[in-house]
Amino acid sequence: MFSDERIQQLNADRLGDPELKPELVQKVTRLISLAKSRGFSLVVTQGFRSIAEQNRLYALGRTKPGKIVTNARGGQSNHNKGTAVDVAFVVNGEVTWNDSLYAKLGPWAAAVGLKWGGNWKHFKDKPHLEL
């Protein structure tokens, strides 16, 4: 269960990672505030990723069981450069992956100067935001 306080703490912890670029942190913070002003809660689910973690995710659905979640190998992802985060909507204290909610991220991302993975042509990554 995610309370408002827990969401704020998780966001502060994850956006406080020194590997994340300050410009990204500022823009994501603005996006979270914009979502809140519209009645929505967002939690940062992931920011910086090591190359090993990226390679582990890349293996999912390929050489390891699971669903393909990324097309980027270690070193190719903006998460490895500290210029990307993933976010999730929280509704009634629970994370949701409801597509209709994620459609809201595109305009909000553009409003704060971020690129949204949901606009990608070949591999739509709706929780993804980057510089």
C-alpha positions in Angstrom: 0.0 0.0 0.0 1.4 3.4 -1.0 0.4 6.3 1.2 1.2 9.9 0.0 4.0 10.0 2.5 5.5 6.8 1.2 5.3 8.0 -2.4 7.0 11.2 -1.5 9.8 9.4 0.4 10.4 6.9 -2.5 10.5 9.8 -5.0 12.9 11.7 -2.8 15.1 8.7 -2.4 15.1 7.7 -6.0 15.5 11.2 -7.4 18.2 11.8 -4.8 20.5 9.3 -6.6 23.8 11.2 -7.3 24.0 9.3 -10.7 20.9 11.1 -12.0 21.5 14.4 -13.9 20.2 17.4 -12.0 18.3 18.6 -15.0 16.4 15.3 -15.2 15.6 15.5 -11.4 14.2 19.0 -11.8 12.0 18.1 -14.7 10.7 14.9 -13.2 9.9 16.8 -10.0 7.9 19.3 -12.0 6.1 16.5 -13.8 5.2 14.8 -10.5 3.9 18.2 -9.3 1.9 18.7 -12.5 0.3 15.2 -12.1 -0.5 16.0 -8.5 -2.2 19.2 -9.5 -4.4 17.1 -11.9 -5.3 14.7 -9.1 -2.8 11.9 -10.0 0.0 10.4 -8.0 3.2 9.2 -9.6 6.0 7.2 -8.1 9.5 6.9 -9.6 10.0 3.1 -10.0 13.5 3.3 -11.3 16.2 5.9 -12.2 19.8 5.1 -12.7 20.7 1.5 -13.7 24.0 -0.1 -13.7 25.2 -1.8 -16.9 24.8 -5.2 -15.2 21.2 -4.4 -14.2 20.4 -3.2 -17.8 21.8 -6.5 -19.2 19.7 -8.5 -16.7 16.6 -6.6 -17.9 17.6 -7.1 -21.6 17.9 -10.8 -21.0 14.2 -11.1 -19.9 12.2 -12.7 -22.7 15.3 -13.5 -24.6 17.7 -15.8 -22.6 15.8 -15.6 -19.3 12.1 -16.3 -18.6 9.9 -13.3 -18.6 8.4 -10.6 -20.8 10.7 -8.3 -22.9 10.9 -5.0 -21.1 13.7 -3.2 -23.0 15.4 -3.2 -26.3 18.6 -1.6 -24.9 21.6 -3.6 -23.8 23.8 -2.4 -21.0 25.5 0.9 -22.0 22.8 1.7 -24.6 20.1 2.8 -22.2 19.6 6.4 -21.0 19.1 4.9 -17.5 22.8 4.0 -17.6 23.6 7.6 -18.3 21.4 9.1 -15.5 19.1 10.8 -18.0 16.0 8.6 -17.7 13.5 7.4 -15.1 10.5 5.1 -15.1 7.3 6.1 -13.3 4.1 4.5 -12.2 0.7 5.8 -11.4 -0.6 5.0 -7.9 -4.4 4.7 -7.6 -6.1 3.9 -4.2 -2.6 3.1 -2.8 -1.7 0.6 -5.5 0.6 0.8 -8.5 -1.4 0.5 -11.8 -0.2 -0.1 -15.3 -3.5 1.1 -16.9 -2.8 2.3 -20.4 -5.4 5.0 -20.3 -3.5 6.7 -17.4 -0.1 6.4 -19.1 -1.5 8.3 -22.1 -1.5 11.4 -19.9 2.3 11.2 -19.5 3.0 12.3 -23.0 1.5 15.8 -22.8 2.8 16.3 -19.2 6.3 15.2 -20.3 6.3 17.7 -23.2 5.1 20.5 -20.9 8.1 20.0 -18.6 10.7 19.4 -21.4 11.0 15.6 -21.2 10.7 12.9 -23.9 8.1 10.1 -23.3 8.7 6.5 -24.2 5.1 6.1 -25.2 5.9 8.2 -28.3 8.5 5.7 -29.6 7.5 4.1 -32.9 8.9 0.5 -32.4 9.0 -0.2 -28.7 6.5 1.9 -26.7 7.7 2.2 -23.2 4.9 4.2 -21.5 6.4 4.5 -18.0 9.7 5.9 -19.5 10.8 9.5 -19.3 14.1 11.0 -20.5 15.9 14.2 -21.3 
